[in-house]
Each structure stands twice: as structure tokens, then as C-alpha cells.
Amino acid sequence: MPSRDFLKVSVKVESAKLQQGLKQLSNGEMAGAIAEGLTRLAGGARLQVVDRMKEVFDNPSRFTLNGFYTKPAKADDLTAWVATRDYAPNGTPAIRYLGPQIYGGPRDMTKFEKAMRGITEGQYIIPADGAPKTATGDLQRGFVTQILSRLGLMRDSTANMSPSTRKRLARQGKIAKGQKSEFYVARERGNGRPIGLYRVAGSGKVEPVLWFVAKQPIYEIRLPVEQIVEDTVARRYDRIMTSALRKALRKRLQ
């Protein structure tokens, strides 16, 4: 999913008195003031998006909160916007996992789901309460790797096990290929359809970590970025732009 721009504004001045005073500004001074106002509007809108993320996500990471950036306006380029980052040198770009939260709607099958097809029989996967999740509600990457490793779905299923884990599984007769591990597949009675993945959490205790569903999951919009930006700009536009233009006028008259 490509990056997305979320701020489109035009410049207008309602105050007749201010309009009259602005005639004293040169084109360059006017453009500089407008650019400053647009940049402040975009920056404020981005901060509102960050505040909303803190409300709707469970303890979001700094990486998630930095998933948006502001492009400042310049005197020779009177455009400013809030956009999603579409590049991450050491991880997944924010738009990849924030996209469903922003736009909602049905989602495509993930790489994890494709890797699990032989076990899920082509179904989709939903994290259960017992699964460690990210702030946005998705499975943590380390847990996904652990499952694939234990179930023998990785090229080297012992690569992500600690030495102590390997020894423990060996003592319990559990092999790295995953035919036997702390995870097991629960099946529906009668037809044997796989319904989820459970984990042995202790002596005599098991807990579900994944549910398998045939119906394509549909995300609800939790982070309506476009609406947040539009509302912020509409609410602050007159005050911010008037302030920027007055500042330029005061500087001109000094």
C-alpha cells in the first residue's frame, strides 16, 4: 500500500482590515507567511493523529506513533501535507499495518496465513486472547516465528529456539519439526475441521492462541486520519493563518 497524503487546504483571508494591511507586503513576504501558516496547520494535524493513536491503540510504540510525517510548505511551494511513511529501513513501513486501521474493509491473506495453509486448510487467522499482540492488535512477529518454528514450517525449525528450549523439548520427547510441541491444533468434532491453535501453558492448563475462520476478516476503521486532519484544519484554519499573516505584517512595519 503506497503512502497517502491527508491534507488539502486553500488560503483565504476573511478580515477586510487584514486584507488592506497585507497590500503592504511583497509577494515574497506574503508567500512566506502563507507557507508558515500551512506548515503549522499540517504539524498540528499530525499531532492530533498521534493523540488519537494513543487513544485507540494499546500502548503504541514510538515507531507506530512516528508512522506519519509532515511535509512543510515553502514560499515557492505553497503545499503542506500529512502523509504516511512508506519506507522503513529496519522493519515494516507503518502504512502496511496501519492501513487497515485507517481505511477499514476486508484484508488480504498475510504471509503467516499463507505459510499456515497446510494446517488451517486455507482459513484466515485471528489472534486469540492468549496470543501476544502488538499495539494495533496483530500478532507479535516473534510469536509468529515461534509458531512456524515449532510446527516445522520454517527451513530450520530450531533456528529461533534457545538452547534451553531445545533441551526442554528434547527431554519431553518433542521434536523440532513440530509433530509434537507445546502447540496443538484443535479440530471440530465430526468433520475434523481445524478451528484453532492451542498452547500448553502449564501443568494441566491449555489456552487458545489462534482462531481459524473461513470468512475473510473485515477491519473496522479505528484511525480515521483523513477526518482527523480535515477537522483539525477546519477548526484552526482562521486562527493559524491570520496569526501568520499578522506576524509578517508586523515584521514589515518595524
Rosetta blueprint (number, residue, H / E / L):
1 M L
2 P L
3 S L
4 R L
5 D E
6 F L
7 L L
8 K L
9 V L
10 S L
11 V L
12 K L
13 V L
14 E L
15 S L
16 A H
17 K H
18 L H
19 Q H
20 Q H
21 G H
22 L H
23 K L
24 Q L
25 L L
26 S L
27 N H
28 G H
29 E H
30 M H
31 A H
32 G H
33 A H
34 I H
35 A H
36 E H
37 G H
38 L H
39 T H
40 R H
41 L H
42 A H
43 G H
44 G H
45 A H
46 R H
47 L H
48 Q H
49 V H
50 V H
51 D H
52 R H
53 M H
54 K H
55 E H
56 V H
57 F L
58 D L
59 N L
60 P L
61 S L
62 R H
63 F H
64 T H
65 L H
66 N L
67 G L
68 F E
69 Y E
70 T E
71 K E
72 P L
73 A L
74 K E
75 A L
76 D L
77 D E
78 L L
79 T L
80 A L
81 W E
82 V E
83 A E
84 T E
85 R L
86 D L
87 Y L
88 A L
89 P L
90 N L
91 G L
92 T L
93 P L
94 A H
95 I H
96 R H
97 Y H
98 L H
99 G H
100 P H
101 Q H
102 I H
103 Y H
104 G L
105 G E
106 P E
107 R L
108 D L
109 M L
110 T L
111 K H
112 F H
113 E H
114 K H
115 A H
116 M L
117 R H
118 G H
119 I H
120 T H
121 E L
122 G L
123 Q L
124 Y E
125 I E
126 I E
127 P E
128 A L
129 D L
130 G L
131 A L
132 P L
133 K E
134 T L
135 A L
136 T L
137 G L
138 D L
139 L E
140 Q L
141 R H
142 G H
143 F H
144 V H
145 T H
146 Q H
147 I H
148 L H
149 S H
150 R H
151 L L
152 G L
153 L L
154 M L
155 R L
156 D L
157 S L
158 T L
159 A L
160 N L
161 M L
162 S L
163 P H
164 S H
165 T H
166 R H
167 K H
168 R H
169 L H
170 A H
171 R H
172 Q L
173 G L
174 K L
175 I L
176 A L
177 K L
178 G L
179 Q L
180 K L
181 S L
182 E L
183 F E
184 Y E
185 V E
186 A E
187 R E
188 E L
189 R L
190 G L
191 N L
192 G L
193 R L
194 P E
195 I E
196 G E
197 L E
198 Y E
199 R E
200 V E
201 A E
202 G E
203 S L
204 G L
205 K E
206 V E
207 E E
208 P E
209 V E
210 L E
211 W E
212 F E
213 V E
214 A L
215 K L
216 Q L
217 P L
218 I E
219 Y E
220 E L
221 I L
222 R L
223 L L
224 P L
225 V H
226 E H
227 Q H
228 I H
229 V H
230 E H
231 D H
232 T H
233 V H
234 A H
235 R H
236 R H
237 Y H
238 D H
239 R H
240 I H
241 M H
242 T H
243 S H
244 A H
245 L H
246 R H
247 K H
248 A H
249 L H
250 R H
251 K H
252 R H
253 L H
254 Q L
